[in-house]
Amino acid sequence: MAHTKAGGTAKNLRDSNPKYLGVKRSDGQKVGIGEVIVRQRGTKILPGKNIGVGHDHTLFARTSGIVHFRTKRKMNFDGRSKSRNIVDVV
């Protein structure tokens, strides 16, 4: 009799892998061509000069240079203004 008694099923034991989002290069750091600067969901940080955008909204450097973060006041569609972060490579 080498049978194992039937156990119940557990429904909440699965978990997804971490996505490692966030800012990868800070203000004033040197970057090369193609280096990832920000991994994000949606465009929380907008692309500026010499910045490319991946299909998953990842911001990367199009040229080598130094990373600069800045803020800019942008208008919403309802007329209110909002401060948005922008990243450049200079």
Buried (B, 14 or more C-beta within 10 A) or exposed (E): EEEEEEEEEEEEEEEEEEEEBEBBBEEEEEBEEEBBBBBBEEEEBBBBEBBBEEEEBBBBBEBEBBBBBEEEEEEEEEEEEEEBBBBBBE
